[in-house]
Amino acid sequence: MTAALESDHPPEREWTTDDLDALPEDGRRRELLDGVLLMSPSPTRMHQSIAALLMVALDEDCPDGYDVTQAVGVRINRTRSFIPDVLVTTAAAAAREPSRYEPHEVALAVEIVSPSTRSIDRVLKPALYAQAGIPFYWRIEIEDEGLVVYTYKIDPVHEVYAETGRWTKFVDTGEPFPVNLPISRITPRRV
């Protein structure tokens, strides 16, 4: 997953968010983990469809004070920067029209697990999002029987997430705002 491309000449030190900002806007998904540049393969149609459907569904129920978007970076610090698949942020932060958010502006980060990001989405990102203080985390798994949505809430004292649900038919949670979402609504059509 770590790669240096011809246009991404590695610095002679750890990568920083300044280095990310200096890279060309070429559509590549670049994240930083403790100064190491991570690049993910292009997402699949299924992955992108789930993200789009979820964003629209959450946006329809989104109350004033929040905003829903997808694939916008979260700058945790100078050497950590991640791009959740879907985010719920504060409306005040969204009003800035940012190209990236600070962790305190994010209420919910959602990751859709792909074969190449299993460990990152199941273990690494939730640990680091919780450590950064993001209150809620959802992980969506694509299984043979359909989608499974795992929901988590932060324990702010211990900076870890506690599972609040494993949803296979609908997501019914009151956080970060009331959501009663049929899983069928975010399940893409099979081709």
Backbone as a ProteinNet text record, in pm:
[ID]
protein_1_A
[PRIMARY]
MTAALESDHPPEREWTTDDLDALPEDGRRRELLDGVLLMSPSPTRMHQSIAALLMVALDEDCPDGYDVTQAVGVRINRTRSFIPDVLVTTAAAAAREPSRYEPHEVALAVEIVSPSTRSIDRVLKPALYAQAGIPFYWRIEIEDEGLVVYTYKIDPVHEVYAETGRWTKFVDTGEPFPVNLPISRITPRRV
[TERTIARY]
81.5	0	86.2	205.6	294.9	365	368.9	430.7	485.1	591.2	643	632.9	560.8	543.2	639.7	653.6	745.8	716.4	589	554.8	557.1	567.4	565.5	704.1	800.5	936.1	937.3	981.1	979.4	1080.7	1043.3	1139	1247.8	1351.8	1459.7	1433.4	1311.3	1263.4	1122.3	1051.1	913.3	826.3	721.3	624.9	546.7	506.1	421.2	300.3	205.6	89	129.1	236.7	286.4	328.6	392.9	431.6	308	203.8	79	22.9	23	-31.5	46.7	176	260.5	246.3	182.2	165.9	58.1	64.5	-34	-174.3	-273.2	-413.1	-441	-414.9	-427.4	-528.5	-607.5	-711.2	-663.5	-535.1	-484.8	-520.4	-554.3	-593.4	-468.7	-420.8	-299.5	-333.2	-285	-302.9	-166	-156.4	-30.8	-51.9	41.7	43.3	181.7	190.6	317	431.4	404.1	506.7	529.8	450.9	462.3	345.3	375.3	271.6	202.3	69.6	-11.8	-92.4	-94.9	-176.7	-260.6	-390.1	-482	-510.2	-537.7	-580.3	-714.3	-746.3	-875.2	-987.4	-1087	-1198.5	-1280.8	-1350.3	-1436.1	-1567.7	-1640.5	-1773.7	-1862.9	-1856.2	-1938.7	-1906.5	-1779.7	-1734.9	-1787.5	-1769.8	-1811.9	-1963.9	-2034.2	-2181	-2232.6	-2173	-2213.2	-2189.6	-2072.3	-2040.5	-2140.6	-2172.5	-2266	-2406.5	-2453	-2586.4	-2594.7	-2488.8	-2487.8	-2486.2	-2405.6	-2399.3	-2536.6	-2603.1	-2735.9	-2836.2	-2833.9	-2928.3	-2905.8	-2780.7	-2752.8	-2788.2	-2760.7	-2789.7	-2939.3	-3022.3	-3167.4	-3216.7	-3150.3	-3191.1	-3106.4	-3009.9	-2914.4	-2980.3	-2976	-3036.1	-2943.2	-3000.3	-2918.3	-2807.1	-2694.3	-2580.6	-2480.3	-2521.8	-2432.9	-2430.7	-2331.8	-2320	-2265.4	-2302.3	-2255.7	-2177.7	-2064.3	-1982.5	-1907.1	-1828.2	-1749.5	-1609.2	-1515.3	-1376.4	-1305.1	-1328.7	-1254.7	-1159.6	-1037.1	-934.3	-960.7	-906.7	-907	-760	-714.2	-575.5	-566.4	-513	-502.8	-384.7	-272.6	-157	-66.3	55.1	143.8	188	179.1	224.3	114.3	-9.2	-124	-237.3	-283.3	-394.3	-466.8	-596.5	-675.7	-793.7	-848.6	-962.9	-1075.3	-1167.8	-1281.1	-1367.1	-1433.4	-1519.4	-1639.8	-1699.4	-1812	-1786.3	-1821.9	-1804.1	-1929.6	-1956.9	-2053.9	-1971.2	-1983.4	-1906.5	-2000.9	-1944.7	-2026.7	-2060.3	-2176.2	-2216.3	-2123.5	-2077.5	-1986.4	-1857.5	-1804.8	-1682.9	-1709.9	-1822.3	-1855.8	-1874.7	-1920.5	-1942.4	-1812.1	-1700.2	-1570.1	-1534.5	-1612.3	-1581.7	-1440.1	-1408.4	-1271	-1232.5	-1103.5	-1049.9	-1002.7	-1008.5	-975.5	-1035.9	-1057.3	-1115.5	-1016	-1038	-967.4	-1052.6	-992.1	-1069.8	-1187.2	-1171.6	-1280.7	-1401	-1385.6	-1496.1	-1573.9	-1525.5	-1585.8	-1665.7	-1793.8	-1879.1	-1878.2	-1868.6	-1873.9	-1781	-1698.5	-1615.7	-1663.3	-1681.5	-1727.5	-1623.4	-1587	-1497.2	-1569.7	-1555.5	-1609.4	-1490.9	-1495.7	-1381.7	-1365.5	-1244	-1205.5	-1102.3	-1083.8	-983.7	-845.3	-806.1	-672.1	-661.6	-775.8	-771.4	-829.7	-847.8	-912.1	-851.1	-722.4	-657.4	-659.4	-642.2	-643.1	-780.7	-888	-1023.6	-1077	-1033.3	-1082.5	-1005.1	-876.1	-791.5	-727.6	-652	-570.5	-653.4	-739.2	-813.9	-905.2	-979.5	-1061.9	-978.3	-863.2	-778.4	-731.9	-692.3	-639.9	-750.5	-865.7	-979.2	-1023.8	-1029.2	-1068.8	-966.7	-841.2	-734.3	-743.8	-789.3	-805.3	-932.7	-1021.5	-1142.1	-1264.5	-1264.8	-1383.7	-1488.7	-1605.5	-1701.2	-1759.7	-1781.5	-1847.8	-1773.4	-1777	-1711.8	-1804.5	-1822.6	-1896.9	-1803.9	-1814.5	-1738.8	-1839.5	-1830	-1921.6	-1843.7	-1892.2	-1830.9	-1921.2	-1859.8	-1932	-1916.8	-2025.8	-2022	-2110.6	-2095.6	-2174.7	-2325	-2363.8	-2507	-2558	-2468.9	-2507.6	-2416.3	-2456.9	-2376.5	-2400.6	-2296.2	-2306.7	-2246.3	-2322.4	-2275	-2248.1	-2123.2	-2083.4	-2075.5	-2142	-2140.5	-2066.4	-1994.1	-1911.1	-1925.5	-1907.3	-1907.1	-1779.8	-1721.2	-1595.2	-1615.6	-1521.3	-1506.1	-1397.3	-1434.8	-1336.4	-1228.2	-1255.9	-1155.2	-1042.4	-1078.9	-978.7	-940.1	-1005.7	-979.5	-986.5	-1091.7	-1118.4	-1267.2	-1302.2	-1443	-1502	-1627.9	-1706.2	-1814	-1831.3	-1932.3	-2070.9	-2154.8	-2291.9	-2394.2	-2348.1	-2441.3	-2374.3	-2438.4	-2400.1	-2529.3	-2541.2	-2667.6	-2663.8	-2764.5	-2772.8	-2901.3	-3002	-3129.4	-3151.9	-3119.7	-3131.4	-3038.8	-2996.2	-2917.2	-3014.7	-3026.5	-3120.1	-3042.9	-2995.2	-2914.1	-2951.5	-2928.9	-2958.8	-2836.1	-2725.3	-2601.3	-2526	-2470.5	-2464.1	-2595	-2690.3	-2827.3	-2916	-3047.1	-3133.4	-3124.1	-3091	-3078.3	-3158.6	-3250.1	-3321.9	-3312.5	-3206.9	-3168.6	-3174.9	-3264.9	-3264.6	-3133.8	-3070.7	-2946.4	-2970.7	-3091.2	-3123.1	-3105.2	-3120.4	-3107.6	-2964.5	-2866.7	-2726.6	-2659.2	-2740.5	-2688	-2701	-2588.3	-2593.2	-2657.3	-2709.5	-2760.3	-2643.9	-2664.2	-2561.5	-2576.8	-2468.3	-2474	-2472.7
-118.5	0	125.3	119.3	233.6	233.6	347.5	353.5	492.7	499.3	627.3	622.2	715.2	719.6	819.3	815.3	907.2	1052.5	1088.4	1226.5	1250.2	1145.3	1155	1123.8	1209.6	1186.2	1194.3	1087.4	1090.9	1191.7	1262.6	1354.3	1274	1339.2	1270.5	1267.5	1275.4	1269.4	1213.8	1214.4	1165.4	1262.6	1206.5	1288.5	1372.5	1492.1	1577.1	1620.7	1682.5	1733.6	1845.4	1915.4	2015.5	1947.3	1829.8	1754.5	1710.5	1666.4	1628.2	1746.2	1862.5	1982.1	2020.6	1985.8	2021.9	1924.9	1808.9	1710.8	1757.7	1711	1754.7	1702.7	1778.7	1737.1	1643.2	1514.2	1419.2	1308.4	1325.5	1227.8	1106.4	1098.6	985.2	1004.4	895.2	898.6	876.3	984.1	978	1006.5	920.5	938.1	928.5	980.7	974.4	899	812.3	741.8	759.7	846.2	871	898.7	982.6	1023.9	930.5	824.8	730.5	755.8	770.5	794.8	663.5	662.7	546.6	582.3	489.2	509.1	384.7	404.6	293.2	277.3	153.6	135.8	206.2	230.3	292	207.6	272.2	195.9	129.9	23.6	-46.9	27.3	-12.8	42.8	20.2	-101.3	-134.1	-39.9	-21.4	66.3	207.5	261.2	397	411.6	309.6	314.6	315.9	232.6	232.2	369.7	427.3	559.2	664.7	662.3	760.8	743	619.6	593.3	629.7	598	631.9	783	852.1	997	1060	1017.3	1071.6	1037.8	913.8	872.1	950	963.8	1040.3	1186.9	1239.9	1380.8	1409.8	1316.1	1337.2	1350	1283.2	1289.3	1385.6	1448.9	1532.9	1660.3	1680.4	1802.4	1922.7	2040.5	2161.6	2140.9	2197.1	2182.8	2079.9	1995.3	1892.8	1903.5	1837.6	1829.4	1691.3	1639.2	1507.9	1525.8	1460.7	1466.1	1334.3	1322.8	1200.9	1233.2	1147.1	1148.2	1281.7	1351.9	1473.7	1439.6	1486.2	1451.3	1504.1	1430.5	1472	1478.9	1598.4	1619.3	1599.8	1488.4	1458.3	1533.7	1534.1	1613.9	1628.1	1677.1	1703	1577	1461.2	1337.3	1232.7	1270.3	1179.8	1252.2	1192.9	1249.1	1133.6	1121.6	1013.7	1070.9	987.3	1026.9	925.2	953.9	862.6	857.9	744.8	731.3	824.1	837.4	928.9	995.4	1122.1	1195.8	1274.5	1286.9	1383.8	1483.5	1611.4	1717.1	1821.1	1916.2	2027.8	2115.5	2177.1	2267.1	2388.1	2433.9	2549	2516.7	2396.8	2357.6	2345.8	2288.2	2271.8	2406.9	2506.2	2638.7	2701.3	2655.3	2705.6	2652.6	2553.1	2485.3	2428.4	2348.7	2302.3	2190.2	2180.7	2065.6	1960.3	1995.1	1901.4	1954.3	1860.8	1894.2	1865.1	1930.5	1898.8	1794.3	1707.2	1601.6	1653.8	1767.9	1819.7	1865.9	1877.3	1917.4	1797.6	1676.4	1554.4	1485.4	1458.6	1386.7	1237.1	1198.9	1058.1	1035.8	932.3	887.9	748.6	724.7	595.4	540.8	414.3	345.9	225	205.5	89	-3.2	-121.6	-212.1	-272.1	-262.8	-325.8	-432.8	-529.5	-633.2	-577.3	-469	-414.3	-325.4	-294.9	-205.9	-269.4	-402	-468	-430	-451.4	-424.8	-276.4	-193.6	-48.8	-4	-49.5	-6.1	-72.6	-194.3	-266.3	-233.8	-204.8	-189.2	-50.6	-15.1	105.9	234.6	255.2	381.1	400.2	297.9	322.8	362.5	300.4	335.1	480.3	522.3	658	763.2	729.2	822.2	843.3	735.8	748.2	830.6	804.1	880	1028.8	1058.9	1198	1261.5	1182.3	1236.9	1241	1171.4	1168.1	1082.7	1137.8	1070	938.2	926.9	807.9	754.1	620.9	552.1	441.7	432.1	320.7	249.3	118.2	35.6	-47.7	-44	-119.9	-233.5	-355.7	-475.5	-528	-568.2	-627.2	-778.4	-845.7	-990.3	-1057.1	-1188.4	-1261.4	-1244.9	-1238.9	-1226.5	-1083.9	-989	-848.8	-761.1	-638.2	-543.4	-559.7	-535.6	-530.9	-397.7	-322.1	-193.8	-209	-182.7	-184.4	-39.6	-7.8	128.5	131	241.9	256.2	396.6	405.2	533.3	539.6	656.3	672.6	668.5	606	619	725	849.3	957.5	945.8	876.8	860.6	770.4	659.3	562.4	579.1	671.3	700	574.8	495.9	378.1	377.8	303.7	290.8	166.2	178.7	64.9	39.5	-86.8	-119.9	-91.1	-24.8	6	-70.4	-139.2	-216.8	-286.6	-396	-470.6	-486.2	-413.9	-399.1	-471.2	-558.5	-631.5	-600.9	-547.6	-514	-363.1	-293.8	-148.9	-97	27.8	95.5	182.7	158.5	233.1	285.8	408	466.9	613.5	665.8	805.8	895.2	837.6	914.1	904.8	1010.8	1143.3	1220.4	1168.5	1219.8	1099.6	1109.6	993.6	940.6	812.5	745.3	616.5	597.8	471.4	439.9	366.6	349.6	203	167.9	31.1	4.1	-108.5	-145.5	-157.1	-196.9	-207.9	-75.1	34.4	167.1	203.1	137.7	166.5	49.6	-49.2	-165.7	-141.9	-136.7	-113	-230.3	-198.7	-303.8	-388.2	-516.8	-606.1	-604.1	-606.3	-602.7	-742.4
0	0	0	54.5	50.2	-84.2	-148	-279.5	-304.6	-375.4	-423.1	-574.4	-631	-774.7	-834.5	-965.4	-1031.7	-995.8	-982.6	-949.1	-798.5	-720.9	-575.1	-519.6	-548.7	-501	-349.5	-283.9	-137.7	-84.6	19	79.4	152.2	189	259.2	408.7	446.3	584.3	577.1	688.3	681.5	602.5	539.8	467.7	568.8	527.9	610.3	527.6	594.8	522.9	425.9	454.8	359.2	229.3	241.4	122.1	43.3	115.8	48	-31.1	32.4	-33	-157.2	-161.3	-274.8	-392.5	-370.3	-477.4	-575.3	-699.8	-799.5	-767.7	-807.8	-796.7	-913.3	-893.5	-1003.2	-974.2	-868.5	-837.5	-759.6	-729.8	-651.5	-505.1	-442.3	-301.5	-216.8	-154.5	-74.1	70.9	158.5	301.4	367.6	489.8	565.2	695.4	724.3	852.1	911.9	1010.7	1080.4	983.9	885.1	791.3	675	664.4	553.3	458.6	331.5	231.6	198.1	211.6	175.4	51.4	-42.2	-161.6	-182.7	-196.5	-217.3	-365.6	-406.8	-545.4	-567.8	-692.5	-723.5	-665.5	-605.4	-550	-660.7	-623.1	-718.2	-737.4	-837.9	-861.3	-740.5	-683.5	-566.3	-450.2	-423.2	-314.6	-335.1	-453.6	-482.3	-478.4	-524.2	-521	-377.5	-292	-150.9	-89.5	-114.5	-59.2	-107.1	-235	-290	-231.4	-227.2	-172.7	-24.3	51.7	194.2	213.6	136.2	149.7	125	19.8	-12.1	99.1	146.3	250.6	380.1	421.5	543.5	525.7	408.2	382.5	392.9	351.7	358.5	502.3	596.3	737	819.5	757.1	827.8	880.7	1011.8	1067.5	1051.8	1074.5	1076.3	1178.7	1150.4	1240.7	1194	1097.7	1042.3	890	831.7	686.6	652.8	537.6	493	363.5	354.9	234.3	220.9	117.3	101.1	52.1	93.9	45.9	61.3	172.1	203.2	317.6	308.2	404.9	544.7	641.8	781.9	824.1	857.3	898.5	1049.5	1090.1	1232.8	1293.6	1226.2	1266.4	1144.1	1161.2	1046	973.5	1039	974.1	962.4	994.4	979.4	909.3	801.1	725.6	657.8	683.6	626.7	549.5	460.7	379.3	401	493.8	511.5	386	365.7	248	256.5	374.6	398.5	533.3	545.4	670.3	702.9	830.9	880.2	959.7	921.7	986.6	1044.1	1114.4	1160.4	1039.8	1044.2	935.7	929.5	1045.5	1047.8	973.7	992.4	922	772	735.5	593.9	524.7	598.1	539.7	491.4	541.9	495.6	357	307.3	180.6	184	286.8	304.6	208.6	184.6	112.2	212.5	340.6	448.7	578.2	670.1	799.7	911.4	1024.6	1148.2	1220.9	1301.4	1368	1451	1518.9	1602.9	1520.6	1387.9	1301.3	1247.6	1273.4	1220.1	1330.9	1303.7	1398.8	1370.8	1244.3	1203.7	1085.5	1096.5	983.6	945.1	815.9	765.2	668.8	688	595.3	538.1	408.2	338.5	312.1	367.9	363.4	224.5	173.7	47.5	78.9	-9.9	17	49.5	-15.1	7.4	131.1	196	312.3	438.7	438.2	552.9	687.2	702.9	831.9	866.2	766.3	790	838.1	770.9	806.1	932.8	961.4	1079.4	1206.5	1192.4	1310.4	1319.1	1217.6	1223.7	1228.2	1127.6	1122.6	1243.1	1287.5	1405.4	1528.3	1546.1	1660.5	1651.3	1532.6	1517.2	1512.4	1455.1	1459.6	1604.5	1682.1	1822.9	1899.5	1876.5	1942.8	1908	1786.3	1742.7	1796.5	1859.1	1920.3	1831.7	1718.7	1632.3	1702.7	1734.7	1822.8	1771.8	1639.5	1586.2	1465.4	1453.1	1341.4	1293.9	1162.4	1101.8	1005.8	1006.8	912	834	702.1	617.9	552.6	574.6	517.8	406.2	296.4	184.1	196.6	230.4	248.5	144.5	127.9	28	51.8	179.6	213.5	200	183.5	172.3	256.3	275.6	353	502.4	579.3	724.8	767.8	846.4	896.5	1046.1	1084.4	1225.2	1271.1	1382.4	1433.7	1567.4	1589.8	1708.5	1765.5	1896.6	1967.4	2050.6	2056.5	2128.3	2279.5	2346.5	2491.4	2506.7	2534.6	2531.4	2638.3	2745.8	2850.6	2802.8	2738.6	2694.2	2547.4	2476.4	2335.7	2248.4	2269.3	2186.8	2154.6	2048.5	2013	2075.5	2118.4	2165	2060	2023.2	1923.2	1978.7	1896.8	1936.4	1853.4	1748.6	1667.7	1552	1512.9	1392.3	1314.3	1203.3	1133.3	998.7	976.1	849.1	771.7	838.2	772.5	767.7	875.3	881.5	990.7	974.9	1077.8	1154.2	1283.1	1366.8	1487.6	1472.9	1578.8	1595.6	1711.5	1738.3	1728.3	1680.1	1683.1	1551.1	1500.7	1561.2	1552.5	1476.2	1473.2	1443.5	1465.1	1442.1	1299.5	1289.5	1160.6	1167.5	1073.5	1057	908.4	873.9	735	694	602.5	550.6	475.9	504.6	436.6	285.4	247.3	104.5	32	105.2	45.8	7.4	72.3	41.2	-30.9	-68.7	-141	-291.5	-361.1	-505.5	-579.9	-697	-784	-831.4	-838.8	-895.4	-1045.2	-1115.1	-1261.4	-1316.1
[MASK]
+++++++++++++++++++++++++++++++++++++++++++++++++++++++++++++++++++++++++++++++++++++++++++++++++++++++++++++++++++++++++++++++++++++++++++++++++++++++++++++++++++++++++++++++++++++++++++++++

